[in-house]
Structures are given as structure tokens and as C-alpha cells.
């Protein structure tokens, strides 16, 4: 009986968790390169990117408009109500190693709609779709619509903090 209750609880938690899905071309030869960028077409692919800092030096192309209204569960329930976890800011347990986004993201003239972040007292101050970009980073041809971002400071809709990099043709 106890095992059945635990099983049902695990299933319920699984249904309430957002799912990261690798891009369709993940694992292909030369995937993530300039000639074969990772293809981001869903919020699940974008979430995969936010959770995989090892890919933050790769090339990406967005192949469809993304709307977080389609997210299940709703983005405003993620991370205990904090919402989106930015691409490009990871800190080790000792707060001594920071990993930033240094890759290339081509929005391909597509949009991301309904981004939600609510971290007004966060110890990690860099909040946005991308938390921090650094040397070599490039974000181009991307529209961000209906953004709701609350942070402590160093906060933006597209990027929280640009150490270095290029942002072009974005709104």
C-alpha cells in the first residue's frame, strides 16, 4: 500500500515538472557548430539549453516561434514560482566558478513569447532569457514579447548582463 502511494506521488510530481528536450539534431555529427547549429523549436528545447551549460559555447538557430503559454506546467509555477532559469549563469557550490553564455544564438527572425522570471531577492543577480553573455557571444534576429521579469538588479528581458558579445537585430 505504501509503495502504491509513493508511486502515485512520484507520477504526480513527474506530471508537474517541466521537461527538457534536446534539439532534434543533438548527437548528429558536427551538431552545435556553425554549419549544423542546434535547432531550437520548442520551449522544451529552450529549457534544455538553460539546463545544459556545457552547450553554452555552441551555435543555435531557432526554427519556430516559441510561446511559454504552451508550457506544462505553466512557467510561473516553475522553480517554486521563480519561473525561467536563465541561459548563461551557473555558479559552483563555492561561488567561485561562473559559467556564461559564449555561444551564438540566431533567432532566425522568430519570437519568444511569455517569458516569466520572478526572483526579486535572488542571490544570483543576472536575470533575463540569457543571464550573462561573455566574450564571443552573439544573439541575433530574435524578438522577445510579453516578458515579465522581476529581479534584484542587473536584470533585463533578453540579457541580464553583457560582459562582452554582440546583440544585433533583436527587440
PLY file of the C-alpha trace (Angstrom):
ply
format ascii 1.0
element vertex 171
property float x
property float y
property float z
element edge 170
property int vertex1
property int vertex2
end_header
0.00 0.00 0.00
2.80 2.39 0.91
4.58 1.57 -2.37
1.42 2.39 -4.32
1.13 5.76 -2.58
4.80 6.52 -3.25
4.35 5.50 -6.89
1.30 7.73 -7.33
3.11 10.62 -5.68
6.11 10.17 -7.99
3.81 10.14 -11.03
2.06 13.31 -9.86
5.37 15.09 -9.36
6.52 13.95 -12.80
3.40 15.37 -14.40
4.03 18.73 -12.75
7.66 19.03 -13.83
8.75 20.82 -16.97
10.66 18.61 -19.36
13.93 19.46 -21.09
14.10 18.04 -24.62
17.37 18.07 -26.56
17.22 19.66 -30.03
16.27 17.24 -32.83
19.80 17.30 -34.26
21.52 16.74 -30.91
24.04 13.93 -31.25
24.46 14.34 -35.01
27.91 14.80 -36.46
29.03 18.41 -36.07
25.82 19.37 -34.25
26.15 22.66 -32.43
28.60 24.03 -34.98
28.21 26.95 -37.35
27.37 24.59 -40.24
24.93 22.47 -38.17
23.60 24.62 -35.30
21.37 23.07 -32.66
17.78 23.63 -33.75
15.57 25.21 -31.09
11.89 24.84 -32.00
10.01 24.44 -28.69
10.06 25.76 -25.16
11.33 22.30 -24.13
14.39 22.76 -26.40
14.97 26.22 -24.94
14.65 24.79 -21.43
17.19 22.10 -22.39
19.58 24.90 -23.35
19.07 26.64 -19.99
19.87 23.40 -18.15
22.95 22.36 -20.17
25.79 24.79 -19.52
28.16 22.51 -21.45
26.39 23.68 -24.62
26.73 27.39 -23.90
29.66 27.72 -26.30
27.78 26.19 -29.27
25.75 27.52 -32.20
21.93 27.59 -32.12
19.18 28.52 -34.54
15.54 28.99 -33.57
13.30 27.33 -36.15
9.84 28.30 -34.84
8.15 30.89 -32.67
8.10 29.80 -29.02
5.24 30.65 -26.66
5.51 29.81 -22.98
1.69 29.86 -22.80
2.05 26.32 -24.18
4.27 25.23 -21.27
3.00 22.49 -19.00
3.12 23.16 -16.16
2.73 26.93 -16.52
6.07 28.78 -16.49
5.03 30.86 -13.47
4.96 27.65 -11.40
8.48 26.52 -12.33
11.14 26.52 -9.62
8.63 27.19 -6.82
7.20 30.23 -8.62
10.55 31.74 -9.70
9.96 30.75 -13.34
12.64 30.63 -16.00
16.23 29.76 -15.12
18.43 32.00 -17.31
20.72 30.65 -20.01
24.26 31.73 -19.24
24.67 31.89 -15.48
25.80 28.91 -13.43
27.70 29.17 -10.21
29.52 26.32 -8.47
28.80 25.43 -4.84
31.64 27.66 -3.60
30.51 30.66 -5.67
33.95 30.70 -7.27
33.32 29.43 -10.81
30.91 31.23 -13.08
29.86 29.83 -16.48
28.45 32.30 -19.00
26.87 32.04 -22.45
29.59 32.48 -25.08
27.83 30.76 -27.99
25.90 32.01 -30.98
22.09 32.17 -30.88
20.36 33.06 -34.14
16.69 33.74 -33.53
16.11 33.42 -37.27
13.57 36.29 -37.08
11.39 34.24 -34.72
9.98 35.24 -31.34
9.87 34.00 -27.77
6.67 34.98 -26.01
5.53 34.85 -22.38
8.89 34.60 -20.59
8.39 34.77 -16.81
11.03 35.30 -14.11
10.28 36.23 -10.51
13.49 36.43 -8.48
13.36 39.77 -6.63
15.74 38.69 -3.85
17.85 36.20 -5.77
21.48 35.80 -4.74
22.22 35.36 -8.44
21.53 38.81 -9.74
21.73 38.25 -13.51
18.16 37.64 -14.68
16.81 37.51 -18.25
16.32 34.97 -21.02
20.13 34.97 -21.03
21.65 35.73 -17.63
25.16 36.74 -18.73
26.90 36.83 -22.10
30.66 36.99 -22.39
33.45 37.07 -24.97
32.36 35.60 -28.29
28.64 35.54 -27.51
26.25 36.55 -30.24
22.46 36.87 -30.12
20.87 37.96 -33.39
17.49 38.23 -35.12
15.34 37.49 -32.06
12.15 39.07 -30.75
11.06 38.78 -27.11
7.36 39.51 -26.50
5.20 39.81 -23.36
8.11 39.49 -20.95
7.54 39.55 -17.19
10.92 39.70 -15.42
11.46 40.69 -11.80
14.98 40.57 -10.41
17.09 42.14 -7.70
19.36 44.10 -10.04
21.27 43.54 -13.30
18.04 42.37 -14.91
16.71 42.52 -18.45
14.25 40.83 -20.77
16.77 39.50 -23.30
20.03 39.62 -21.29
20.61 40.47 -17.65
24.28 41.45 -18.06
26.50 41.72 -21.11
30.17 41.38 -20.21
31.03 41.12 -23.87
29.46 39.89 -27.05
27.23 41.07 -29.86
23.48 41.59 -29.87
22.06 42.60 -33.22
18.59 42.93 -34.73
16.78 41.95 -31.51
13.78 43.52 -29.85
0 1
1 2
2 3
3 4
4 5
5 6
6 7
7 8
8 9
9 10
10 11
11 12
12 13
13 14
14 15
15 16
16 17
17 18
18 19
19 20
20 21
21 22
22 23
23 24
24 25
25 26
26 27
27 28
28 29
29 30
30 31
31 32
32 33
33 34
34 35
35 36
36 37
37 38
38 39
39 40
40 41
41 42
42 43
43 44
44 45
45 46
46 47
47 48
48 49
49 50
50 51
51 52
52 53
53 54
54 55
55 56
56 57
57 58
58 59
59 60
60 61
61 62
62 63
63 64
64 65
65 66
66 67
67 68
68 69
69 70
70 71
71 72
72 73
73 74
74 75
75 76
76 77
77 78
78 79
79 80
80 81
81 82
82 83
83 84
84 85
85 86
86 87
87 88
88 89
89 90
90 91
91 92
92 93
93 94
94 95
95 96
96 97
97 98
98 99
99 100
100 101
101 102
102 103
103 104
104 105
105 106
106 107
107 108
108 109
109 110
110 111
111 112
112 113
113 114
114 115
115 116
116 117
117 118
118 119
119 120
120 121
121 122
122 123
123 124
124 125
125 126
126 127
127 128
128 129
129 130
130 131
131 132
132 133
133 134
134 135
135 136
136 137
137 138
138 139
139 140
140 141
141 142
142 143
143 144
144 145
145 146
146 147
147 148
148 149
149 150
150 151
151 152
152 153
153 154
154 155
155 156
156 157
157 158
158 159
159 160
160 161
161 162
162 163
163 164
164 165
165 166
166 167
167 168
168 169
169 170
